[in-house]
Amino acid sequence: MHRDFETLSLEKIRDILSRRHNDTFLTLKDLPDPYTFKDMQKAAQRIAKAIEKGEKITLIGDYDVDGVSATSIMRLFFDDLGYTLNWKIPNRFRHGYGLSPLLMPEVMDSDLIITVDNGISAVEAAKICKENSIDLIITDHHIVPDIKPEAYAIVNQKQDDCNFPYPEVCGAQIAWYLCAALKREMDLNIDMRKYLPIVSLAIIADIMPLNNINRPMVISGLKLLSQSDMPFIRAYRQKKNIDSFNSEDIAFGLAPVLNSAGRLEDASIACDYICSHNIYEAVSILENLISINERRKSLEADITKEAIEIAESEAPVQIIAGEDWHEGVIGIVAARVARYFEKPTLILTTGNGDEYKGSGRSFGNCNLFELVDSGREFTNKFGGHRAAVGLSLPKENLEAFKEKLYSVALDICSQELYEDPDILGILDISMINDELYGLIDLFEPYGEANPKPKFISKGVEITGYRELGEMGNHISLQLAQNGSYIKAIKFRVDDEEKEQIKAAKLVDILYTVSENIFNGNRSLQLMIEKIKTCATHS
């Protein structure tokens, strides 16, 4: 909070948020035709032929929420068709990622293999398919490599000769489009909207930009999540005692629960949950998923604490290596450590033999892919995008890799780029009212490319202080400024920061505005991200 920011008015806030969408909001009527995807019609016709001939069709998914959602959409669609679809989600620890040579022995009896949310790099597995006369249809949304696998059809919007107009869609969206194309080819009477709740989960969890067609698909999906009779949704609403969903309920609630299965055990558990046949089955699987997620949280907290303790805090990028850290959670740890140090972060753990496996998360506007790419020569494998990467490297290359990234980090990711781009400006507490919240709500859902607005208020007085939670590590504050009062919450506060806050006369705060409903009473509150104590303000 050390940069100069302008003081905001409602008109200025509206202008900033409108520019994110070019003043245009699309609707479901604006969704492009399925056949604007290269090879989509070819893929749908081949699947229809397989169904007509009674061939064995095997679906290969992925173990993250997008891959699980894409697999679930295909499973449910084929259930509606009344046709048996064999499916498999590779296990992170046994098979690795996607359609791989390690997985192929388990699916060799297939006539047709379809991938969702993976496959665009499966060159070796594609060769095995061809050698064994197995037709392969790849549907994926990731960056297309220089050497593509040889397949019957490849549906991927990032292919140069693909006419689909929106490059940033997720695997579940393409799976949904594939089902829509198959519906057309087979002249089926199936309402594709009923799968939109699952699509919305994937769009949010896979951090797709919430603009263009992603916005109406998420809005429609979130509405349907609140109304749907699908057992998995009913079970979750019942467990959490909620009637409606917003993007944060997914990003910080349901998505981590679904993700935990693939991180620690097997993603098929999450897929079975989404495809539950009844409420009893859904409730039982949900309890298991919540238990797995609690283990995930505990592992993540322990590793995060250890990583912060051994970090070189002054380094321009955090590259932290540990022994036997659980590889299923190191991506989340990287995100937490990046926020703690406000620097791009790579977390590495021992992999096979003399190798480190790692996951990285960026901070601010730093292009992490470009940063790590500068040290590609020291890695065995490397991939990702500007916000997140995965990699492996020989242990003996670690110091050289660090030295290389340190040397370029200040140019690629200068400190100015670390500034939080989500901060809109300075707001007086008196402006935080229903009119402001109504304006913020107008531009929901928030997420990637449409981040929830953050504000700064300076010279705020703390008039009330209370500790919350079993460990007392969250705090509730009563704040005052120029005769206006509001409540605020800050999570994960250590003892040192508590003492600083209690001793402070005035503070600067960085926060988002949220709605709090308790016992039927509604109020606005601030969700504080940072507090900077200060003695006086001019």
C-alpha positions as CSV (number, residue, x, y, z in Angstrom):
1,M,0.0,0.0,0.0
2,H,2.8,2.4,-0.7
3,R,1.8,3.6,-4.2
4,D,-0.3,6.7,-4.7
5,F,-3.8,5.9,-5.6
6,E,-6.6,8.2,-6.6
7,T,-9.7,8.9,-4.5
8,L,-12.7,7.1,-5.9
9,S,-16.3,8.2,-6.7
10,L,-19.1,5.8,-7.7
11,E,-18.8,7.0,-11.2
12,K,-15.1,6.3,-11.3
13,I,-15.6,2.8,-9.9
14,R,-18.3,2.1,-12.5
15,D,-16.0,3.3,-15.3
16,I,-13.1,1.1,-14.2
17,L,-15.3,-2.0,-13.9
18,S,-17.1,-1.4,-17.2
19,R,-13.8,-1.2,-19.1
20,R,-13.0,-4.8,-18.1
21,H,-15.9,-5.9,-20.3
22,N,-15.6,-3.3,-23.1
23,D,-19.1,-2.2,-21.9
24,T,-20.5,-5.4,-23.5
25,F,-22.0,-8.3,-21.7
26,L,-22.7,-11.5,-23.7
27,T,-25.6,-13.9,-23.1
28,L,-26.1,-17.6,-23.7
29,K,-27.6,-16.6,-27.1
30,D,-24.2,-15.4,-28.1
31,L,-22.5,-18.8,-27.7
32,P,-20.7,-19.8,-30.9
33,D,-21.9,-22.8,-32.9
34,P,-20.2,-26.1,-31.9
35,Y,-18.9,-26.6,-35.4
36,T,-16.8,-23.4,-35.3
37,F,-14.3,-25.7,-33.5
38,K,-11.9,-27.4,-35.9
39,D,-12.7,-31.2,-36.1
40,M,-15.8,-30.9,-33.8
41,Q,-18.2,-32.2,-36.5
42,K,-15.8,-35.0,-37.4
43,A,-15.5,-36.0,-33.8
44,A,-19.2,-36.0,-33.2
45,Q,-19.9,-38.1,-36.3
46,R,-17.2,-40.7,-35.3
47,I,-18.8,-41.0,-31.8
48,A,-22.3,-41.3,-33.3
49,K,-21.0,-44.1,-35.5
50,A,-19.4,-45.9,-32.5
51,I,-22.7,-45.7,-30.7
52,E,-24.6,-47.0,-33.7
53,K,-22.1,-50.0,-34.1
54,G,-22.0,-50.7,-30.3
55,E,-18.2,-50.0,-30.1
56,K,-16.4,-49.8,-26.8
57,I,-15.8,-46.1,-26.1
58,T,-13.3,-45.1,-23.3
59,L,-13.1,-41.6,-21.9
60,I,-9.8,-40.3,-20.4
61,G,-10.1,-37.3,-18.0
62,D,-7.8,-35.3,-15.7
63,Y,-7.5,-35.1,-12.0
64,D,-8.2,-31.4,-11.4
65,V,-11.7,-29.8,-11.1
66,D,-11.8,-29.0,-14.8
67,G,-10.9,-32.5,-15.8
68,V,-13.3,-34.1,-13.3
69,S,-16.1,-31.7,-14.4
70,A,-15.5,-32.5,-18.1
71,T,-15.5,-36.3,-17.3
72,S,-18.7,-35.9,-15.3
73,I,-20.5,-34.0,-18.1
74,M,-19.6,-36.8,-20.6
75,R,-20.7,-39.5,-18.1
76,L,-24.0,-37.8,-17.4
77,F,-24.7,-37.2,-21.1
78,F,-24.0,-40.8,-22.0
79,D,-26.2,-41.9,-19.1
80,D,-29.0,-39.8,-20.6
81,L,-28.3,-41.6,-23.9
82,G,-28.5,-44.9,-22.2
83,Y,-25.1,-46.0,-23.7
84,T,-22.2,-47.4,-21.6
85,L,-19.3,-45.1,-21.5
86,N,-16.1,-46.5,-20.0
87,W,-14.1,-43.8,-18.2
88,K,-10.9,-43.4,-16.4
89,I,-9.2,-40.5,-14.7
90,P,-5.5,-41.1,-14.4
91,N,-4.1,-41.3,-10.9
92,R,-1.6,-38.5,-10.2
93,F,0.8,-40.8,-8.5
94,R,0.5,-44.0,-10.5
95,H,-0.1,-42.8,-14.1
96,G,1.0,-39.1,-14.1
97,Y,-0.9,-36.6,-16.2
98,G,-3.4,-37.4,-19.0
99,L,-3.3,-40.0,-21.7
100,S,0.1,-41.5,-21.1
101,P,2.0,-44.7,-22.1
102,L,1.7,-45.7,-18.4
103,L,-2.1,-45.6,-18.7
104,M,-2.4,-47.3,-22.2
105,P,-2.2,-50.9,-21.0
106,E,-5.5,-50.3,-19.0
107,V,-7.5,-49.1,-22.1
108,M,-6.1,-51.3,-24.9
109,D,-9.5,-53.1,-25.4
110,S,-11.1,-49.8,-26.6
111,D,-12.4,-49.2,-30.1
112,L,-12.5,-45.4,-29.6
113,I,-10.7,-43.3,-27.0
114,I,-11.8,-39.7,-26.2
115,T,-9.8,-37.3,-24.0
116,V,-11.2,-34.4,-22.1
117,D,-9.0,-31.6,-20.7
118,N,-5.8,-33.4,-21.8
119,G,-4.2,-35.2,-24.7
120,I,-2.7,-32.3,-26.8
121,S,0.8,-33.4,-25.7
122,A,0.1,-37.2,-25.8
123,V,2.4,-38.0,-28.8
124,E,3.6,-41.4,-27.5
125,A,0.2,-42.6,-26.4
126,A,-1.3,-41.5,-29.7
127,K,1.3,-43.7,-31.5
128,I,0.2,-46.7,-29.4
129,C,-3.4,-46.0,-30.3
130,K,-2.6,-45.9,-34.0
131,E,-0.5,-49.1,-33.9
132,N,-3.4,-50.9,-32.3
133,S,-6.1,-49.5,-34.6
134,I,-7.8,-47.5,-31.8
135,D,-9.3,-44.3,-33.0
136,L,-8.4,-41.3,-30.8
137,I,-10.3,-38.1,-30.4
138,I,-8.5,-35.4,-28.4
139,T,-10.4,-32.6,-26.8
140,D,-8.2,-30.2,-24.9
141,H,-7.8,-26.5,-24.2
142,H,-4.1,-26.2,-23.4
143,I,-1.3,-24.7,-25.5
144,V,-0.7,-26.7,-28.7
145,P,2.9,-27.9,-28.8
146,D,5.1,-27.8,-31.9
147,I,4.6,-31.5,-32.4
148,K,1.0,-32.5,-32.2
149,P,-0.1,-36.1,-31.5
150,E,-1.5,-38.0,-34.5
151,A,-5.2,-38.5,-33.8
152,Y,-8.5,-39.1,-35.7
153,A,-9.7,-35.6,-34.5
154,I,-8.3,-32.8,-32.4
155,V,-10.7,-30.3,-30.8
156,N,-8.7,-27.5,-29.3
157,Q,-9.5,-23.8,-29.7
158,K,-5.8,-22.9,-29.6
159,Q,-5.0,-24.6,-32.9
160,D,-4.0,-22.0,-35.5
161,D,-6.6,-23.1,-38.0
162,C,-9.5,-23.3,-35.5
163,N,-12.3,-20.7,-36.0
164,F,-13.7,-20.7,-32.5
165,P,-13.5,-17.0,-31.6
166,Y,-12.6,-17.3,-27.8
167,P,-9.1,-18.7,-27.0
168,E,-9.6,-18.9,-23.2
169,V,-12.1,-21.6,-22.5
170,C,-11.6,-24.7,-20.2
171,G,-11.8,-28.4,-20.8
172,A,-15.3,-28.8,-19.4
173,Q,-16.6,-26.2,-21.8
174,I,-15.2,-28.1,-24.8
175,A,-16.7,-31.4,-23.4
176,W,-20.0,-29.6,-23.1
177,Y,-19.7,-28.4,-26.7
178,L,-18.8,-32.0,-27.8
179,C,-22.0,-33.2,-26.2
180,A,-24.0,-30.5,-27.9
181,A,-22.5,-31.5,-31.3
182,L,-23.3,-35.1,-30.6
183,K,-26.9,-34.1,-29.7
184,R,-27.2,-32.5,-33.1
185,E,-25.6,-35.4,-35.0
186,M,-28.0,-37.9,-33.3
187,D,-31.0,-35.6,-33.2
188,L,-31.4,-36.0,-29.5
189,N,-33.9,-34.3,-27.2
190,I,-31.5,-33.4,-24.3
191,D,-31.5,-29.9,-22.6
192,M,-27.8,-28.9,-22.6
193,R,-28.5,-26.2,-19.9
194,K,-28.8,-28.8,-17.2
195,Y,-25.0,-29.4,-17.4
196,L,-24.1,-25.7,-17.0
197,P,-23.8,-26.0,-13.2
198,I,-20.9,-28.4,-13.7
199,V,-19.4,-26.2,-16.5
200,S,-19.5,-23.2,-14.2
201,L,-17.6,-25.1,-11.5
202,A,-14.8,-25.8,-14.0
203,I,-14.6,-22.3,-15.4
204,I,-14.1,-20.8,-11.9
205,A,-11.9,-23.5,-10.6
206,D,-9.6,-23.5,-13.7
207,I,-9.2,-19.7,-13.3
208,M,-10.7,-18.9,-16.8
209,P,-11.2,-15.2,-17.5
210,L,-14.8,-14.2,-16.4
211,N,-15.6,-12.3,-19.6
212,N,-16.8,-13.0,-23.1
213,I,-18.8,-16.3,-23.2
214,N,-17.4,-17.5,-19.8
215,R,-19.4,-14.8,-18.0
216,P,-22.9,-15.9,-19.2
217,M,-22.0,-19.6,-18.8
218,V,-21.0,-19.0,-15.2
219,I,-23.9,-16.7,-14.4
220,S,-26.4,-19.3,-15.7
221,G,-24.5,-22.2,-14.0
222,L,-24.5,-20.4,-10.6
223,K,-28.3,-19.8,-10.9
224,L,-28.9,-23.4,-11.7
225,L,-26.7,-24.5,-8.9
226,S,-29.1,-22.8,-6.5
227,Q,-32.1,-24.5,-8.1
228,S,-30.8,-27.9,-9.3
229,D,-32.1,-31.2,-8.0
230,M,-28.9,-33.0,-8.9
231,P,-27.9,-35.0,-5.8
232,F,-24.4,-33.7,-5.5
233,I,-25.6,-30.1,-5.5
234,R,-28.5,-30.8,-3.0
235,A,-26.0,-32.6,-0.7
236,Y,-23.6,-29.7,-0.7
237,R,-26.3,-27.1,-0.2
238,Q,-27.6,-29.1,2.7
239,K,-24.2,-29.6,4.3
240,K,-23.2,-25.9,4.0
241,N,-26.8,-24.6,4.7
242,I,-26.7,-22.3,1.7
243,D,-29.4,-21.4,-0.8
244,S,-27.4,-19.6,-3.5
245,F,-23.9,-19.7,-4.9
246,N,-21.5,-17.0,-6.0
247,S,-18.1,-17.4,-7.6
248,E,-16.3,-17.2,-4.2
249,D,-18.5,-20.1,-2.9
250,I,-17.1,-22.2,-5.7
251,A,-13.5,-20.9,-5.7
252,F,-13.0,-21.2,-1.9
253,G,-15.6,-23.8,-1.0
254,L,-16.7,-26.5,-3.4
255,A,-13.7,-26.5,-5.8
256,P,-11.1,-27.2,-3.1
257,V,-13.2,-30.1,-1.8
258,L,-13.4,-31.6,-5.3
259,N,-9.7,-31.0,-5.9
260,S,-8.6,-32.7,-2.7
261,A,-9.5,-36.1,-4.0
262,G,-7.0,-35.9,-6.9
263,R,-4.4,-34.2,-4.8
264,L,-4.3,-36.9,-2.1
265,E,-6.1,-40.0,-3.3
266,D,-7.9,-40.5,-6.6
267,A,-10.0,-38.0,-8.6
268,S,-12.6,-40.7,-9.4
269,I,-14.1,-40.1,-6.0
270,A,-14.9,-36.5,-6.9
271,C,-16.3,-37.7,-10.3
272,D,-18.5,-40.2,-8.6
273,Y,-19.8,-37.5,-6.3
274,I,-20.8,-35.2,-9.2
275,C,-22.5,-38.2,-10.9
276,S,-24.2,-39.4,-7.7
277,H,-27.5,-41.3,-8.4
278,N,-29.3,-40.2,-5.2
279,I,-28.9,-37.9,-2.2
280,Y,-27.8,-40.7,0.1
281,E,-24.9,-41.6,-2.2
282,A,-24.0,-37.9,-2.6
283,V,-24.0,-37.3,1.2
284,S,-21.8,-40.3,1.8
285,I,-19.2,-39.3,-0.8
286,L,-19.3,-35.7,0.2
287,E,-18.4,-36.6,3.8
288,N,-15.4,-38.6,2.5
289,L,-14.3,-35.6,0.3
290,I,-14.6,-33.2,3.2
291,S,-12.4,-35.5,5.3
292,I,-9.8,-35.7,2.5
293,N,-9.9,-31.9,2.2
294,E,-9.3,-31.5,6.0
295,R,-6.2,-33.7,5.6
296,R,-5.2,-31.6,2.6
297,K,-5.5,-28.4,4.7
298,S,-3.4,-29.8,7.5
299,L,-0.6,-30.9,5.1
300,E,-0.7,-27.6,3.3
301,A,-0.4,-25.6,6.5
302,D,2.5,-27.7,7.8
303,I,4.4,-27.4,4.5
304,T,3.7,-23.7,4.1
305,K,5.0,-23.0,7.6
306,E,8.2,-25.0,6.9
307,A,8.7,-23.3,3.5
308,I,8.4,-19.8,5.0
309,E,10.9,-20.7,7.7
310,I,13.6,-21.8,5.3
311,A,13.0,-19.2,2.6
312,E,15.6,-16.7,1.5
313,S,13.2,-13.8,2.2
314,E,15.3,-11.2,0.3
315,A,15.5,-13.2,-2.9
316,P,13.6,-11.6,-5.9
317,V,11.8,-14.9,-6.5
318,Q,11.2,-17.5,-3.9
319,I,12.6,-21.0,-4.9
320,I,12.2,-23.3,-1.9
321,A,13.1,-27.0,-1.9
322,G,12.1,-29.5,0.7
323,E,12.4,-33.2,1.2
324,D,9.3,-35.5,0.9
325,W,6.8,-32.6,0.8
326,H,3.5,-34.0,-0.6
327,E,3.5,-33.2,-4.3
328,G,-0.3,-33.0,-4.3
329,V,-0.4,-29.8,-2.3
330,I,2.8,-28.0,-3.3
331,G,0.9,-25.8,-5.9
332,I,-1.4,-24.5,-3.1
333,V,1.6,-24.0,-0.9
334,A,3.3,-22.0,-3.7
335,A,0.2,-19.7,-3.9
336,R,0.3,-19.1,-0.1
337,V,4.0,-18.4,0.0
338,A,3.7,-16.1,-3.0
339,R,1.1,-14.0,-1.1
340,Y,3.2,-14.1,2.1
341,F,6.3,-12.7,0.5
342,E,4.5,-10.8,-2.3
343,K,6.9,-12.5,-4.8
344,P,6.6,-15.2,-7.5
345,T,7.2,-18.6,-5.8
346,L,8.4,-22.0,-6.8
347,I,8.0,-24.9,-4.3
348,L,10.1,-28.0,-5.1
349,T,10.0,-31.4,-3.5
350,T,11.9,-34.7,-4.0
351,G,10.6,-36.6,-6.9
352,N,12.1,-39.7,-8.5
353,G,15.6,-40.4,-7.4
354,D,17.8,-37.4,-8.0
355,E,15.1,-35.1,-9.2
356,Y,13.0,-32.3,-7.8
357,K,9.4,-31.9,-8.9
358,G,7.9,-28.4,-8.5
359,S,4.9,-26.1,-8.8
360,G,5.0,-22.3,-9.1
361,R,2.6,-19.4,-8.7
362,S,3.1,-15.9,-9.7
363,F,2.4,-12.7,-7.8
364,G,1.0,-9.4,-9.2
365,N,1.5,-9.1,-12.9
366,C,4.8,-11.0,-13.1
367,N,4.9,-13.5,-16.0
368,L,6.0,-16.6,-14.2
369,F,6.2,-18.7,-17.4
370,E,8.6,-16.2,-19.0
371,L,10.7,-16.1,-15.8
372,V,11.0,-19.9,-15.5
373,D,11.5,-20.3,-19.2
374,S,14.8,-18.3,-18.8
375,G,16.1,-21.2,-16.8
376,R,14.6,-24.0,-19.0
377,E,18.1,-25.4,-19.8
378,F,18.3,-26.6,-16.2
379,T,15.0,-28.4,-16.1
380,N,13.9,-31.8,-17.3
381,K,10.2,-30.8,-17.9
382,F,8.5,-27.5,-17.8
383,G,5.1,-26.1,-18.7
384,G,2.3,-23.8,-17.7
385,H,1.3,-20.2,-18.2
386,R,2.0,-16.7,-16.9
387,A,0.3,-17.3,-13.5
388,A,1.2,-21.0,-12.8
389,V,3.9,-23.5,-13.8
390,G,4.9,-27.0,-13.2
391,L,8.5,-28.3,-13.6
392,S,11.0,-30.9,-12.7
393,L,14.8,-30.6,-12.6
394,P,17.9,-32.6,-11.5
395,K,18.9,-31.9,-7.9
396,E,22.4,-30.9,-9.0
397,N,20.9,-28.1,-11.2
398,L,19.1,-26.4,-8.3
399,E,21.7,-23.8,-7.5
400,A,22.4,-22.9,-11.1
401,F,18.6,-22.7,-11.7
402,K,18.2,-20.4,-8.7
403,E,21.1,-18.2,-9.8
404,K,19.7,-17.9,-13.3
405,L,16.2,-16.9,-12.2
406,Y,17.6,-14.5,-9.6
407,S,19.6,-12.7,-12.3
408,V,16.6,-12.1,-14.5
409,A,13.8,-11.7,-12.0
410,L,14.3,-8.0,-11.4
411,D,14.0,-7.3,-15.1
412,I,11.1,-9.7,-15.9
413,C,9.3,-9.1,-12.6
414,S,10.2,-5.7,-11.4
415,Q,8.9,-4.6,-8.0
416,E,6.4,-2.3,-9.7
417,L,4.8,-5.4,-11.3
418,Y,4.3,-6.9,-7.9
419,E,1.8,-4.2,-7.0
420,D,-1.7,-5.7,-6.7
421,P,-3.5,-4.8,-9.9
422,D,-6.9,-5.4,-8.3
423,I,-6.7,-2.3,-6.2
424,L,-9.1,0.3,-7.6
425,G,-8.1,3.3,-5.4
426,I,-8.9,5.1,-2.1
427,L,-12.3,5.0,-0.6
428,D,-13.8,6.8,2.4
429,I,-15.6,4.5,4.9
430,S,-18.7,6.7,4.5
431,M,-19.0,5.5,0.9
432,I,-19.5,1.9,1.9
433,N,-23.2,1.5,1.6
434,D,-25.9,-0.4,-0.3
435,E,-25.4,1.8,-3.4
436,L,-21.7,0.9,-3.6
437,Y,-22.4,-2.8,-3.0
438,G,-25.2,-2.8,-5.6
439,L,-22.6,-1.3,-8.1
440,I,-20.1,-4.0,-7.2
441,D,-22.7,-6.7,-7.5
442,L,-23.6,-5.5,-11.0
443,F,-20.3,-6.8,-12.3
444,E,-20.4,-10.3,-10.8
445,P,-19.2,-12.9,-11.1
446,Y,-15.7,-12.0,-10.1
447,G,-12.6,-14.0,-10.8
448,E,-9.8,-14.2,-13.4
449,A,-9.7,-11.1,-15.6
450,N,-12.6,-9.6,-13.6
451,P,-11.1,-9.6,-10.0
452,K,-13.2,-8.5,-7.1
453,P,-12.5,-4.8,-6.5
454,K,-10.1,-4.0,-3.7
455,F,-10.0,-0.6,-1.9
456,I,-7.8,1.3,0.4
457,S,-9.0,3.4,3.3
458,K,-6.5,5.6,5.1
459,G,-6.4,6.9,8.7
460,V,-9.1,4.6,10.0
461,E,-9.7,4.3,13.7
462,I,-10.1,0.9,15.4
463,T,-13.0,1.2,17.9
464,G,-13.5,-2.5,18.6
465,Y,-11.3,-5.6,18.6
466,R,-12.3,-9.3,19.1
467,E,-10.5,-12.5,18.4
468,L,-12.3,-15.3,16.6
469,G,-11.8,-19.0,15.9
470,E,-10.7,-21.9,18.0
471,M,-7.1,-20.7,17.9
472,G,-8.0,-17.0,18.1
473,N,-6.1,-16.5,14.8
474,H,-8.9,-14.4,13.1
475,I,-9.9,-11.0,14.3
476,S,-13.1,-8.9,14.1
477,L,-12.8,-5.2,14.1
478,Q,-15.1,-2.2,14.5
479,L,-13.8,0.7,12.3
480,A,-14.6,4.4,12.3
481,Q,-13.8,7.2,9.9
482,N,-15.3,10.7,9.7
483,G,-18.3,9.7,11.7
484,S,-19.0,6.5,9.8
485,Y,-18.7,3.0,11.2
486,I,-18.4,-0.5,9.8
487,K,-17.3,-4.0,10.9
488,A,-14.4,-5.8,9.4
489,I,-12.7,-9.3,9.5
490,K,-9.1,-10.3,9.0
491,F,-8.2,-14.0,8.8
492,R,-4.9,-15.7,9.7
493,V,-3.4,-13.1,12.0
494,D,-0.3,-14.0,14.0
495,D,0.5,-12.9,17.5
496,E,2.9,-10.1,16.5
497,E,0.4,-8.5,14.1
498,K,-2.3,-8.7,16.8
499,E,-0.2,-6.7,19.2
500,Q,0.5,-4.1,16.5
501,I,-3.2,-3.8,15.7
502,K,-4.2,-3.5,19.3
503,A,-1.6,-0.8,19.9
504,A,-2.4,1.2,16.8
505,K,-4.3,4.5,17.0
506,L,-4.9,4.8,13.2
507,V,-4.5,2.3,10.4
508,D,-4.5,2.1,6.6
509,I,-6.4,-1.0,5.3
510,L,-6.7,-2.9,2.1
511,Y,-9.9,-4.8,1.7
512,T,-12.9,-6.0,-0.3
513,V,-16.5,-5.3,0.5
514,S,-18.8,-8.3,1.2
515,E,-22.3,-9.0,2.4
516,N,-22.8,-10.7,5.8
517,I,-26.1,-12.5,6.5
518,F,-26.5,-13.8,10.0
519,N,-29.8,-15.0,11.6
520,G,-31.7,-13.3,8.8
521,N,-30.0,-10.0,9.3
522,R,-28.0,-8.5,6.5
523,S,-25.1,-6.1,6.8
524,L,-22.0,-5.0,4.9
525,Q,-18.5,-5.8,6.2
526,L,-14.9,-5.5,5.1
527,M,-12.7,-8.4,4.4
528,I,-9.3,-7.0,5.2
529,E,-6.3,-8.3,3.3
530,K,-3.7,-6.0,4.9
531,I,-3.4,-3.6,7.8
532,K,-0.7,-1.0,8.0
533,T,-0.5,0.8,11.4
534,C,0.3,4.4,11.6
535,A,0.4,7.1,14.3
536,T,-1.1,10.1,12.6
537,H,-2.5,11.2,9.2
538,S,-2.6,14.6,7.7
